[in-house]
């Protein structure tokens, strides 16, 4: 998503679907962690609406923060078994 200037629902949906497919995940397995990363909760409007309404800059910033949080936890606690 970071490489796209098209921030429409269709483009966001395509990016999420492509990412899920590339990792062999169904949409729910990617959308729910994405939702938590950008909203802090498990309930929101559709993920493409949520991402679009939040905006490109805020969405990408929150995703970067989520990745850093996970990395720090892995460094501190080790992988979940």
Number of C-alpha atoms within 10 A of each C-alpha: 16 9 5 10 9 11 16 14 17 12 16 19 19 14 16 19 16 14 16 17 13 9 9 10 14 12 15 10 11 16 19 15 15 21 21 16 19 21 17 13 12 12 11 13 10 13 19 21 16 16 23 16 15 14 12 16 10 13 21 16 11 17 18 13 14 18 12 12 13 11 14 12 13 12 10 9 9 10 9 6 3
